[in-house]
């Protein structure tokens, strides 16, 4: 292996706008999210499932806008970790980065095990229930994606284009077939536009439960921000790609949820569990449809494993570079320009979790608690990023109606929604899920205080302010060299 150094930066201009749009779509994992969560959403919201996705998308777009606006004034692989730290408080910034790291690490188990299970199911349905074999197969997919991520941003983008491209072709084909059948009235329940309204929610508690579940569908689009240092014109591209990506997955989520409600009976959905996507595919195209939809779910899970690995390793790289975690995590491989130490560490931790998972119960039990805990982590750092955008742009909010709505009201709405979702999760989740979610967050306090006491410059930040940044010419991208000199000099620099 080539030698590496913490003084090198990530490879600039490695990704195009199209590459980052593909990453945003893959990060939200449309087929995986539908397979893993549709039964839960329909069980909670009934015919209001499409409406829950719609009304969750509105505040989520506020967070997308917040990420895009913050990225224009601070291009940083750590994304919310940097933005929250420079606007609200460094402690909150560190916890934002830590929350992402924990959520992504938990997903290594929650995502890899179903990938193994579904892969085995393509060949023999009986093998899919063997937890040990599913874990081994999932670990194989994980190691393959680990090698791809280690190979660099360009290799990751090429692999993602193939995997997500096939997935999206399958989903688009089946969504067209489903909507044709629904339009012809060939379904268990006739479609009605009221499914996108409020009438089918069981009051305020039903609305809250439905949108809380729907929030999980969208997580992952923000990988574009973690890749901004490696993206051509990252200040503009990362936010635009996230916006397009969320739009694409929203359309797919609503189309398939409508098709599920219309074409499958309540008993079929309830008994389908994580197999509901295959049941829907079989209903649309008898014979081959079910297996093709399972293939789409497998590809989606593999694709989102890659984007999740990118998020966690870039976040750890940023923390190592800023000396808020061991400095070795900021080391970059000379040939591939990737944070190879962070990638190796994540791989080792994930493999330990794979081994431990065999003693924790069935695949479904492991996935349920892990996914629930992920919801706590993501809503926390999304909410803090929404607030950070309002604070960073506070001096520009009165310049126009657009600035006030897009830079203030909408991100603030998104932030409040995320904090409400976090609070509701604490009252609705199992004790085990809450313990995993909160306990893993509290574990971050130890390294935070340790490196704060050691004088990391991250804890003496230059304040992030849009007005000053634009006056200083923030249109030019932040170079990784600036970040490195910021750390090496031991004092804050206003990028």
NUDREN-292335 format. One record per residue (C-alpha): chain; x, y, z; residue number from 0. Coordinates in steps of 0.25 Angstrom, whole numbers. Layout:
N
  unit     c1     c2     c3  pos
     A      X      Y      Z  NUM
...
END
This chain:
495
  unit     c1     c2     c3  pos
     A      0      0      0    0
     A      5     14     -3    1
     A      9     23      8    2
     A     -1     33     13    3
     A     -1     47     20    4
     A    -11     55     28    5
     A     -5     67     20    6
     A    -12     63      7    7
     A    -26     67      4    8
     A    -37     59     -3    9
     A    -37     59    -18   10
     A    -44     72    -24   11
     A    -53     72    -36   12
     A    -54     57    -36   13
     A    -69     57    -37   14
     A    -79     64    -47   15
     A    -93     69    -44   16
     A    -99     56    -50   17
     A    -90     48    -41   18
     A    -95     55    -29   19
     A   -110     54    -33   20
     A   -108     39    -34   21
     A   -101     39    -20   22
     A   -113     47    -14   23
     A   -123     37    -20   24
     A   -115     25    -16   25
     A   -113     31     -2   26
     A   -128     31      1   27
     A   -129     16     -4   28
     A   -143     16    -11   29
     A   -145      1    -13   30
     A   -139     -2      1   31
     A   -147      8      8   32
     A   -160      3      1   33
     A   -156    -11      4   34
     A   -153     -8     19   35
     A   -163      2     23   36
     A   -176      1     14   37
     A   -182     -9     23   38
     A   -180     -1     36   39
     A   -185     12     29   40
     A   -197      6     24   41
     A   -200     -1     37   42
     A   -199     12     44   43
     A   -205     22     34   44
     A   -214     13     25   45
     A   -218     20     13   46
     A   -211     33     18   47
     A   -198     27     15   48
     A   -196     35      2   49
     A   -200     47     10   50
     A   -190     44     21   51
     A   -179     44     10   52
     A   -184     57      4   53
     A   -185     65     17   54
     A   -172     59     22   55
     A   -165     64      9   56
     A   -169     78     12   57
     A   -161     80     24   58
     A   -150     71     19   59
     A   -148     81      7   60
     A   -146     91     17   61
     A   -134     83     22   62
     A   -129     81      8   63
     A   -130     96      6   64
     A   -122     98     19   65
     A   -111     89     15   66
     A   -110     95      1   67
     A   -109    109      7   68
     A    -99    105     17   69
     A    -91     98      7   70
     A    -89    111     -2   71
     A    -82    118     10   72
     A    -74    106     16   73
     A    -70     94      7   74
     A    -66     84     17   75
     A    -66     68     17   76
     A    -72     69     31   77
     A    -84     77     26   78
     A    -93     79     38   79
     A    -81     76     48   80
     A    -75     88     43   81
     A    -87     97     40   82
     A    -94     95     54   83
     A    -80     96     61   84
     A    -78    110     54   85
     A    -92    116     56   86
     A    -98    110     69   87
     A    -87    104     78   88
     A    -75     94     75   89
     A    -81     84     85   90
     A    -94     83     77   91
     A    -85     83     64   92
     A    -77     71     69   93
     A    -90     64     74   94
     A    -96     66     60   95
     A    -84     59     53   96
     A    -84     48     64   97
     A    -99     46     62   98
     A    -96     44     47   99
     A    -85     34     50  100
     A    -93     26     60  101
     A   -105     25     50  102
     A    -96     21     39  103
     A    -89     11     47  104
     A   -102      5     52  105
     A   -107      4     37  106
     A    -95     -5     34  107
     A   -103    -16     41  108
     A   -117    -11     38  109
     A   -114    -10     24  110
     A   -104    -21     21  111
     A   -112    -32     28  112
     A   -124    -30     19  113
     A   -115    -29      7  114
     A   -110    -43     10  115
     A   -124    -48     13  116
     A   -130    -43      0  117
     A   -118    -48     -8  118
     A   -120    -62     -2  119
     A   -135    -61     -5  120
     A   -133    -59    -20  121
     A   -127    -73    -20  122
     A   -134    -81     -9  123
     A   -145    -75      0  124
     A   -141    -84     12  125
     A   -127    -79     12  126
     A   -132    -65     15  127
     A   -136    -68     29  128
     A   -122    -73     33  129
     A   -117    -62     41  130
     A   -102    -66     41  131
     A   -102    -69     26  132
     A   -109    -55     23  133
     A    -99    -48     32  134
     A    -88    -55     24  135
     A    -94    -51     11  136
     A    -97    -37     16  137
     A    -82    -36     21  138
     A    -77    -40      7  139
     A    -85    -28      0  140
     A    -80    -19     11  141
     A    -66    -22      9  142
     A    -68    -21     -6  143
     A    -74     -7     -4  144
     A    -62     -3      6  145
     A    -52     -7     -5  146
     A    -60      2    -15  147
     A    -60     14     -6  148
     A    -45     12     -3  149
     A    -42     13    -18  150
     A    -47     27    -19  151
     A    -58     36    -22  152
     A    -58     34    -37  153
     A    -58     19    -35  154
     A    -69     20    -25  155
     A    -77     29    -35  156
     A    -75     19    -46  157
     A    -80      7    -38  158
     A    -92     15    -33  159
     A    -96     19    -47  160
     A    -97      4    -50  161
     A   -104     -1    -38  162
     A   -113     10    -36  163
     A   -116     11    -51  164
     A   -121     -3    -52  165
     A   -129     -1    -39  166
     A   -136     12    -44  167
     A   -139      5    -58  168
     A   -146     -6    -50  169
     A   -154      4    -41  170
     A   -158     13    -52  171
     A   -163      2    -61  172
     A   -171     -4    -50  173
     A   -176      9    -45  174
     A   -181     12    -59  175
     A   -188     -2    -59  176
     A   -194      0    -46  177
     A   -200     14    -49  178
     A   -206      8    -62  179
     A   -213     -3    -54  180
     A   -217      6    -43  181
     A   -223     16    -54  182
     A   -231      4    -60  183
     A   -237      2    -47  184
     A   -230    -12    -46  185
     A   -228    -12    -31  186
     A   -232    -17    -18  187
     A   -236     -2    -14  188
     A   -240      9    -24  189
     A   -230     20    -24  190
     A   -235     33    -19  191
     A   -228     47    -18  192
     A   -232     48     -3  193
     A   -221     39     -1  194
     A   -212     51     -2  195
     A   -221     59      8  196
     A   -223     59     23  197
     A   -236     52     23  198
     A   -230     38     25  199
     A   -221     41     37  200
     A   -226     37     50  201
     A   -225     51     56  202
     A   -213     58     61  203
     A   -206     45     67  204
     A   -208     38     54  205
     A   -202     49     46  206
     A   -190     50     55  207
     A   -188     35     55  208
     A   -189     34     39  209
     A   -180     46     37  210
     A   -170     41     47  211
     A   -169     27     40  212
     A   -168     35     26  213
     A   -156     43     31  214
     A   -147     30     30  215
     A   -150     28     15  216
     A   -142     41     12  217
     A   -130     40     20  218
     A   -117     39     12  219
     A   -118     50      2  220
     A   -108     59      9  221
     A    -96     50      5  222
     A    -95     61     -6  223
     A    -90     70      5  224
     A    -80     61     10  225
     A    -75     59     -4  226
     A    -74     74     -7  227
     A    -59     76     -5  228
     A    -58     65    -16  229
     A    -69     71    -25  230
     A    -67     81    -37  231
     A    -73     94    -33  232
     A    -76     88    -19  233
     A    -82    101    -14  234
     A    -94    100    -24  235
     A    -94     86    -28  236
     A    -96     79    -14  237
     A   -109     86    -11  238
     A   -115     85    -25  239
     A   -112     70    -26  240
     A   -118     68    -12  241
     A   -131     76    -17  242
     A   -132     68    -30  243
     A   -129     55    -22  244
     A   -140     57    -12  245
     A   -150     61    -23  246
     A   -147     47    -30  247
     A   -149     39    -18  248
     A   -161     46    -14  249
     A   -168     43    -27  250
     A   -164     28    -26  251
     A   -168     27    -11  252
     A   -182     33    -14  253
     A   -184     25    -27  254
     A   -181     11    -20  255
     A   -188     14     -7  256
     A   -201     18    -15  257
     A   -199      5    -23  258
     A   -197     -3    -11  259
     A   -210      2     -5  260
     A   -218      0    -18  261
     A   -213    -13    -23  262
     A   -211    -21    -10  263
     A   -221    -24      1  264
     A   -218    -20     16  265
     A   -216    -35     20  266
     A   -205    -36      8  267
     A   -198    -24     13  268
     A   -198    -28     28  269
     A   -193    -42     25  270
     A   -183    -37     14  271
     A   -174    -30     24  272
     A   -161    -27     17  273
     A   -166    -35      5  274
     A   -177    -26      1  275
     A   -169    -20    -10  276
     A   -168    -34    -16  277
     A   -183    -36    -15  278
     A   -185    -23    -22  279
     A   -176    -27    -33  280
     A   -183    -40    -35  281
     A   -196    -34    -35  282
     A   -191    -24    -46  283
     A   -184    -35    -54  284
     A   -188    -49    -50  285
     A   -176    -59    -52  286
     A   -164    -50    -52  287
     A   -168    -37    -45  288
     A   -166    -42    -31  289
     A   -151    -46    -33  290
     A   -148    -33    -41  291
     A   -153    -25    -29  292
     A   -145    -33    -20  293
     A   -133    -30    -29  294
     A   -136    -15    -28  295
     A   -136    -16    -13  296
     A   -123    -23    -13  297
     A   -117    -13    -22  298
     A   -123     -2    -14  299
     A   -117     -7     -1  300
     A   -103     -9     -7  301
     A   -104      5    -13  302
     A   -107     12      0  303
     A    -97      4      7  304
     A    -87     11     -2  305
     A    -92     25      1  306
     A    -93     22     16  307
     A    -79     18     16  308
     A    -75     31      9  309
     A    -83     39     19  310
     A    -77     33     31  311
     A    -63     32     26  312
     A    -63     47     21  313
     A    -68     51     34  314
     A    -58     44     42  315
     A    -47     49     32  316
     A    -52     63     35  317
     A    -52     61     50  318
     A    -38     55     49  319
     A    -33     67     41  320
     A    -39     77     51  321
     A    -33     68     63  322
     A    -46     66     70  323
     A    -43     51     68  324
     A    -30     44     66  325
     A    -22     51     55  326
     A    -19     38     48  327
     A    -33     38     43  328
     A    -30     50     35  329
     A    -19     42     27  330
     A    -21     42     12  331
     A    -16     31      3  332
     A     -6     36     -7  333
     A    -11     29    -19  334
     A    -26     28    -17  335
     A    -28     42     -9  336
     A    -37     35      1  337
     A    -37     35     16  338
     A    -32     21     17  339
     A    -30     20     32  340
     A    -44     25     34  341
     A    -49     14     24  342
     A    -41      3     31  343
     A    -46      7     45  344
     A    -60      7     40  345
     A    -58     -6     33  346
     A    -53    -13     46  347
     A    -64     -7     55  348
     A    -74    -12     45  349
     A    -69    -26     44  350
     A    -69    -27     59  351
     A    -83    -23     59  352
     A    -86    -34     49  353
     A    -80    -44     58  354
     A    -87    -39     70  355
     A   -101    -39     62  356
     A   -101    -54     62  357
     A   -104    -54     77  358
     A   -115    -43     77  359
     A   -126    -50     70  360
     A   -133    -51     57  361
     A   -130    -42     45  362
     A   -143    -35     47  363
     A   -141    -32     62  364
     A   -127    -26     59  365
     A   -132    -18     48  366
     A   -144    -12     56  367
     A   -136     -7     68  368
     A   -124     -2     59  369
     A   -133      6     49  370
     A   -141     12     61  371
     A   -128     17     67  372
     A   -124     23     54  373
     A   -136     31     54  374
     A   -132     38     67  375
     A   -118     41     61  376
     A   -123     47     48  377
     A   -134     56     53  378
     A   -124     62     63  379
     A   -113     66     53  380
     A   -124     70     42  381
     A   -131     79     52  382
     A   -118     86     57  383
     A   -114     88     43  384
     A   -127     95     40  385
     A   -125    104     51  386
     A   -110    107     47  387
     A   -115    111     33  388
     A   -124    122     39  389
     A   -113    127     49  390
     A   -103    127     38  391
     A   -112    135     28  392
     A   -119    144     39  393
     A   -113    156     33  394
     A   -119    154     19  395
     A   -133    149     22  396
     A   -139    163     21  397
     A   -133    165      7  398
     A   -145    159     -1  399
     A   -157    151      1  400
     A   -150    139     -5  401
     A   -138    140      5  402
     A   -148    141     17  403
     A   -156    129     12  404
     A   -145    120      6  405
     A   -134    124     16  406
     A   -142    126     29  407
     A   -156    121     30  408
     A   -155    108     22  409
     A   -141    103     28  410
     A   -147    107     42  411
     A   -160     99     39  412
     A   -151     87     35  413
     A   -143     88     48  414
     A   -155     89     57  415
     A   -161     77     50  416
     A   -148     69     52  417
     A   -148     73     67  418
     A   -162     69     69  419
     A   -160     56     62  420
     A   -148     53     71  421
     A   -157     56     83  422
     A   -168     47     78  423
     A   -158     36     76  424
     A   -154     36     90  425
     A   -168     33     95  426
     A   -172     23     84  427
     A   -159     14     82  428
     A   -156      2     90  429
     A   -146      3    102  430
     A   -135     -4     95  431
     A   -136      6     83  432
     A   -136     18     92  433
     A   -124     12    100  434
     A   -116     10     87  435
     A   -120     24     81  436
     A   -118     32     94  437
     A   -106     24     99  438
     A    -98     24     86  439
     A   -100     40     86  440
     A    -95     41    100  441
     A    -83     33     97  442
     A    -79     44     88  443
     A    -77     53    100  444
     A    -64     46    105  445
     A    -56     49     92  446
     A    -62     63     91  447
     A    -57     67    104  448
     A    -44     60    103  449
     A    -40     68     90  450
     A    -46     81     95  451
     A    -37     80    107  452
     A    -25     77     98  453
     A    -28     90     91  454
     A    -33     86     77  455
     A    -35     98     68  456
     A    -49     93     65  457
     A    -54     98     78  458
     A    -49    113     75  459
     A    -56    114     62  460
     A    -57    126     53  461
     A    -72    129     53  462
     A    -80    125     40  463
     A    -87    137     35  464
     A    -93    138     21  465
     A    -92    153     20  466
     A    -77    153     23  467
     A    -74    141     14  468
     A    -80    147      2  469
     A    -73    160      4  470
     A    -60    152      5  471
     A    -63    145     -8  472
     A    -68    132     -3  473
     A    -71    128    -17  474
     A    -58    121    -18  475
     A    -57    107    -13  476
     A    -50    104      0  477
     A    -37     96     -3  478
     A    -34     84      5  479
     A    -20     91      7  480
     A    -27    102     15  481
     A    -33     92     24  482
     A    -20     85     26  483
     A    -13     99     29  484
     A    -24    102     39  485
     A    -22     90     47  486
     A     -7     91     46  487
     A     -6    105     50  488
     A    -14    102     63  489
     A    -24    114     61  490
     A    -37    117     54  491
     A    -38    122     40  492
     A    -50    128     33  493
     A    -51    121     20  494
END
